Amino acid sequence: MQVADSDTPTTPADRTQRLYNFSAGPAVLPEQVLLEARDELPVYDHVGASIMEISHRSAAYDEVEESARRLIKKLLGLGDDWHVLFLQGGASMQFHQVPLNFLPEDGTADYVVTGRWGSKAIKEAKLIGSARVAASSEADHFAHIPPEHTWDLDPDAAYVHVTTNETVNGNQFSWDPSLDVPVVTDASSEFLSRPMDVEGYGLIYAGAQKNLGPAGVTVVLVRESFLEARKQPLPTMLDYGTHAERRFNTPPVFPIYMVEKVCRWLDELGGVEAIHTINQRKAKKVYNAIDGTDFYRGTVDPKDRSTMNVTFRLPSEELETKFIKEAEHRGLLSLKGHRSVGGIRASLYNALPEAAVDALVDFMDAFERQYG
Amino acid sequence: MQVADSDTPTTPADRTQRLYNFSAGPAVLPEQVLLEARDELPVYDHVGASIMEISHRSAAYDEVEESARRLIKKLLGLGDDWHVLFLQGGASMQFHQVPLNFLPEDGTADYVVTGRWGSKAIKEAKLIGSARVAASSEADHFAHIPPEHTWDLDPDAAYVHVTTNETVNGNQFSWDPSLDVPVVTDASSEFLSRPMDVEGYGLIYAGAQKNLGPAGVTVVLVRESFLEARKQPLPTMLDYGTHAERRFNTPPVFPIYMVEKVCRWLDELGGVEAIHTINQRKAKKVYNAIDGTDFYRGTVDPKDRSTMNVTFRLPSEELETKFIKEAEHRGLLSLKGHRSVGGIRASLYNALPEAAVDALVDFMDAFERQYG
């Protein structure tokens, strides 16, 4: 791994080597996992073929998928009342599938909207039935999470939908809501980055391509008691019950195989408690760099800042463009904020080495000294 | 690649090597493609990360996806009126998505049912609206394809759905239907195995995990004029128009990257005309072995036999079990028929080397001599 130093190098970073990758997703994976996958091509273990070429009903694949399921349950401390499903279509499909399963025709669901993804989620729910905004921070461009006591909740809602980490806007819940009705969360960009108190949740979903694996698989955790409340009949593939009951269709084998490896890596590292400590330390380093100067300006209320997606601005868009370009030159990749909000975004997912954060902080300091 | 010989070996085939893989899907991939993927781990080209770890909106990924799209259009000779979409959920999701988009509430759609997959397709359509069986070969266990002149077609149908190759039942259309209404086909297990006359089709879909790549991506070809007839509004992710218009959500990057490589391999080999010649030769060798004796018995009317999935029976289930076991011992993998029908199934997809077919035929001969 090449390390950026704080003097401006004359030649750009060598991109045939692995560089520091701050991509918001698809995102950095543990190098060890990629090397393992490489070693298992073109033959996996003792099956006479690669993992991609064998039946999804074979013992060898079954072992991989069951191990991934077992590890996720272990890492989050889930009991037997939870199903772990490996679906497809990412959070975008869940925006439809959740209300399709759980929002009754004559009922309602509450949405807490704290960013771009929550906004998309409620839009899809409204195509199915009555979805209410129980709280929103849109008025201040999602710079904070509305405190729970301000939420306008309907006691008869089928569920309350939240987005516990907003990838684009850089905010994160600092608590796991527990309400009178089941909570559903889009945890895509924080999944397995911290311990979760799952007590209040009925369903937790996450696209894999942030903390969990490559794009192409969506993990859905659903509690049996919540699952039982779903509507019937439903299109077979979109009925969570189909997948809770059995392996119905051909799953995205390779993405799930990678998820299993990532979970194993995390488990060996000490699990979500250990990674949470590291994640908090990594985030604190960048936020300290932001707060230590007027040159950089965080976009989110400090109490609601994300440990995963650190968003900040520079004094001008010109400087932001220059910042991104010089960072790339030094091998600090993908620091550009989402096209819908601009600015800088450093995603500090589980697999991003702490050395990458140190390199970023050094660069921020050097850049400010040069242009501040 | 290890080759099975026709004398019974005393030690089983070495499964740390690539063996002959007759899996019906996920299925064998070209070895060259797997080796290329291996060489591109943990760094792809010049991007400082693997292909799985970069933004789906990056130039590097964009090039991969556009190349895959371009190659599919080239291989099938598709004009500008065709969209090539990379979706998720396999044929099972298409069973829902097709009627969701195209079967009007007050309209109807016709289904030609020639096997297990067609039966599943119409079941999902009936959850959406009025879906009629225009023809079926269920009465003879899908041993034939009902000729077009026997189809009971509704001239006002929104579309006619066919399954041009039935993976489980081993039958295949010998023509591309062109009717008064647009034809939709599930081409999963024959996609890119032969030239197609696309004139009569409005939509063609295929799960990748047979001829095209690993599981986790579904290719949908949809004609613009057919697309325009879809219902509105639709759930965003399930609206074909969403994906025809732009890259809406995070695609399954790695599966698409592999599809691009497989298409490139096929193009270099001479395209669908060249592979079709090879596929016909491969299939003929196995069917000749079946027809040359009373020991083996094909399950499908010779005129409707599949070049991709060759299904046959032995005199008893005991002999079938023994056949599968001895074949495995010699390194001929995954010859067991689908659990719903039993017997033997040899899938001879594009990437299965002809030498595998020769080895199978030798084994069939040796097995009959021993047990016949």
Interface residues (C-beta under 8 A of the other chain):
Chain A: A13 R15 T16 Q17 R18 L19 N21 S23 A24 G25 P26 A27 V28 L29 E31 L34 L35 A37 R38 L41 P42 V43 H46 V47 G48 A49 S50 M52 E53 I54 S55 H56 R57 Q88 G89 G90 S92 M93 F95 H96 L100 K123 E124 L127 I128 G207 Q209 P214 A215 G216 V217 P233 P235 T236 M237 L238 F248 N249 T250 P251 P252 V253 F254 P255 M258 G331 L333 S334 R339
Chain B: A13 R15 T16 Q17 R18 L19 N21 S23 A24 G25 P26 A27 V28 L29 E31 L34 L35 A37 R38 L41 P42 V43 H46 V47 G48 A49 S50 M52 E53 I54 S55 H56 R57 Q88 G89 G90 S92 M93 F95 H96 L100 K123 E124 L127 I128 G207 Q209 P214 A215 G216 V217 P233 P235 T236 M237 L238 F248 N249 T250 P251 P252 V253 F254 P255 M258 G331 L333 S334 R339
